[in-house]
Amino acid sequence: MEHFELDRTDEEREELVKQWIKDYWLMLVVVLVGAIGAVYGLNYYKQSKLNELNETATKTEVIGEALRNNEVERAQELVNAIQTNEKDTSFSAVATLSLAQKYFNNKNYDKAAQQYDWVITQSDDVAMRNLARLRKARTLSDAKQVQAAIDTLNSIEGNVNLLETALLKGDILLADKQFEKAKKAYESIPKNQQMNENLINQRLELLNIMQQKQQK
């Protein structure tokens, strides 16, 4: 841009401004149009994403309704679609966990484990992944795959789920009559306000009773 000298007259400055506008008007129009387009483009993008999320949420509710009506095959098809097209949203994990729970309730443990595995490998949310691991461990335990269940619990990420992990690990080992390992798992649970100490003591009492019965 031209440098306006301080000692120029008003008429000279006016002429310089007119000349600058004449030389750079096209660039100004391009910049202005680009700025307007960016604002409206961003708003369109936000609205588009919001619409997509609303649509996915609706699909998730449809899946829940199908599961409540025991339309498992239909629910599986809808979950497959969400896993393919909206796998980066939290709705895909929620829908998959719901389907897996239905399979678990129906004692279809292989299919339940498959759905939990999808969440574990595909979800970006560590809380969702750990929830899937906890539920998969219960599934494997009910399927009598005890070591696989323990291995799944050992793969829990971070320290947030330590209490649930240790308690579930103890329960699985206790059910399998691995008393010493179960006791070790229960006793590893820290004594704090998040875990009722009576609950742990009850588990240990049950462990002692089961152990005494086995020794008779």
N, C-alpha and C positions, 0 to 999 in steps of 0.2 A: 504493500500500500504506500501511496505517496506520503512524504513527510511534509506536514504543513508548517511553513516557517512562521514564526510569531510576528514578524514585521510585515506580513502580507496584508493587503487591504481586504475588507469584507467581500468586495466584488471578486478579487482574485481567489479567495478561499472558496467562494461559491462556485466559481468556474472549475476549480480543482475537484471539488466534490462531484459536480456533474460529470466531469471527465472520468473520474474513478468509477462511478456507477455505470457509465457507458461501457467501460472496459471490463467490468467484473460482474455485470448483472446476471449473466448466465450461471456463473459459479454460485451466486447468492440464491438463485432459484433452486439449483440442484441441492444445495445444503439445506434450504428450508424444506423442500419436499422430502428429502431424506430424513430430516428430524421428525416431521409429521408422520411419515411412514413408519419410523421406528416406534413412535409412541403408540400408534394404532395397531402396528404389528405386534407389539408386546401385549397390548390388551387383548388382541385376538388370540394370541398364543395362550395367555392365562385362561381366557374363557374356554378355549378349546380343551385345555388340560382339565379344567373343572368339569366340563361336560363329560369327558372320558371317565373321570373318577366317579361321577354320579352314575354313569351307565354301568361301570364295573360294580359299584355298590349294589345296584339293582340286580345285576346278575348273581351276586353273592347271596342276596336275599332269596332269589329264585332257587338257588341251590339248596339253601336251608329248608325251604318249603318242600322241595323234592325229597330231601332226606327225611323230613318229618312224615311224609306220606309213603316212606319206604320205596320210593322210586330211585333205587340206587344206580341203575344203569343210566338213567337220564342225568342224574347228578354227576356221574363219572364223565359223561360226555361234556357237560357244562364246565366241569373242573378242568378237563383236558384243554378246552378252548381258552379258559382264563390263564392256564399255565403257559400256553403258547403265545397268546396275544397280550397279556397284561402281567407277565411274570415279575416285572419290576415294581409292582404295587403291593402294598401290604394285604390287599384283598385276596390275592392269589394264595398267599400263605394261610390266611384265615379259612378260605374255602377248602383248601387241601387238608388242613387239620380237621375240619368238620367231616369231610369225607372219610378220612382215616379213622376218626372216632366211631363213625357208623360201622365201618368194616370191623373194628375191634369189638364193638358191641355184638356184632353178628358172628364173632369168633372166626372171622376170615383174616387170620393173623398175617398171612403173606401179603395180601393186598394192603392191609393197614400199614405194614412196615414199608412197603413200596412208597406209599404216599408220604410217610414221615421222612423217608430218605430224600424225596423231592424237596421238601422244605429245608432239610439239613444242607443240601448241596446248592440250592438255588436262591434261598432267601438272603437278603442283605442285612436283615435284622438279627443280631445275635440272640436277642430274647426269644424270637420265634424259633431259631435254630435249636436253642437249648430246650425249649418247651417240646419240640419235636423229638429231641433225644430222650427226654424223660418219659414221654409217652411211648416211644419206640421200645425203651427198656422194659416197660410194663408189658407191652405186647409180646416181646421175645420171652419174657419170663413166663407168661401164660402159655406160650407155645413150647415151654420146656427147653428153651435155648438159653440156659442160665449164663453160661460164659459169654455168649454174644451180648446178653443184656448188661452184664457187668462191664464189658468192653465199651459198650455204648455210653454208659454212665461215666466211664473214665475219660471219654472224649468231650465232656462238658467244658465249654469255654468260660474262662474267667472265674471269679469267686462269688458271683451273685447268687448262684443256685447251690451253694455248698450244703446248706441245711437239707433241702429237698433231696439232693443227690445222695447224701450219706444215709438219710432215713430210708429212702427207697432201696439203696444198695443193701442195707441191713435186712429189710423185709424180704428181698429176693433171696438172700443167702439163708435167712432163717427158714423160709419156706422150703428151701433145698436141703435143710438140715446141716448146713455148714456153720455150725454153732460158733466156733472160735472166730471165724471171719466176720460173722454177723455181729458178734459182740464188739469186735474191733471197730466195725463201721458205726455202730450206735455210740460207742464211747468217744468217737472222733468228733461228734457233734458238740460244738461249743455251747456252754451254758449261758444263754442270754435271753432277753425278752422276746426274741423272735420265735423261740421254740419252747413249748411247754415241757418243763423238766419231768413232770409226771408222765407225759407221753413216752419219754425215753425210758423211764423206770418201768413202766408197764411192759414195754418191749423186752427189757432185760429180764423181768420176772417171767414172762412167757417163754423166753429163751431157756431159762433155768428149768422150767417145768417140762418143756419138750426134751431137753437134754437128759433129765432124770428119767423120763419115761423110756427113752431109747436105751438107757443103760440097764434097765430092769430086764 
